[in-house]
Amino acid sequence: MIRAFDVLSLPVLRWLDPEDAHRLAVQGLRLLPPLRLRPDDPKLAVRAFGLNFPNPIGMAAGFDKNGEVPDALLRLGFGYVEIGSVTPRPQGGNPRPRLFRLERDQGIINRMGFNNDGADVVLKRLAARAHHGGIVGVNVGANKDSPDRVADYVKLIETFAPVASYFTVNISSPNTPGLRNLQQAELLDDLLAKVIDARERVRAKAGDSPVLLKIAPDLSLAELDEVVHVARSRRVDGMIVANTTLARPSSLREQAKAKEQGGLSGRPLFRLSTRMVAETYVRVEGAFPLIGVGGIDTGGAALTKIRAGASLIQLYSSLVYKGLGLVDDIKRDLTSTLLRTGRDSLSEIVGADAATITAEDWPV
């Protein structure tokens, strides 16, 4: 059924304006009848952040910004779903157009600007589906005009702790002015101290809420050293590597669209984000797991990201070009790799190539 959905929907969605197509895709998933997929191969199961993932493939934040279709996505075969980014107050985001396809590069540029329905509306949706189970993380961000962005993150942790499987502290979107400044060591230390404190305050009533930090791929290695040091000292539960990039590789063929402001994702981000996964992995030294995201559009790309140091992976932009059947394709390729190499779990190959990757020339 998923293949049929892709065959029917992809040509139509690609013909539409990108943001209209995204809205239609979400609406289509809301109407999708319940599916019965075959259970995942047990070898694909991953335990990370104290959670048991049936498979390592997650829907990245940005697709289901408002928590409208997490259960539909889980039924389609994702091992987990990350909704958001959510801000305390509703936010319209940046003016349209703000989403652009780079067709020949299999990439996307967006400058959405944290458009979302706000915490109150999203909380009601997640509370209504809480009994369904499944791992649903909440990606949290600050309002653009907030006088105290740290307070925004704290409020969101306190608000969503009862319904979030985990939190992602998003300080790496390039589309909220000044947000990436929170990656600076002193500001990051203050933010994480207060976020972790908020998590601890609500733990008795809300249970465990793992806190992950999502970083930009544009950090220098010196900046990455500082970020990892702060993350380890504040005992975050994991990191997501990486968000969209402001860089524009010289290899891009869609040169006109590449001039649009915003973050670049999809296939052109793969080499840079994978390098950053490996660089982060060697610095973390096993203190916590990583989620690798950026340009994963085949089973081979997923495997490369895992061997670079990712325990889990996330998709989004590649689904625009490959469709939802990509999830099953990647799972099948990962299972075949484990079978062919005689391994019992993906954990046996996490980070296997990290040292090699960090010794290569820097991707440009």
Beta strands, then each sheet from edge to edge (+ up, - down):
strand 1: 46-48
strand 2: 51-53
strand 3: 57-59
strand 4: 80-86
strand 5: 99-102
strand 6: 107-110
strand 7: 136-140
strand 8: 167-170
strand 9: 211-215
strand 10: 238-241
strand 11: 263-266
strand 12: 290-293
strand 13: 312-315
sheet 1: 1+ 2-
sheet 2: 3+ 4+ 7+ 8+ 9+ 10+ 12+ 13+ 3+
sheet 3: 5+ 6- 11+
end
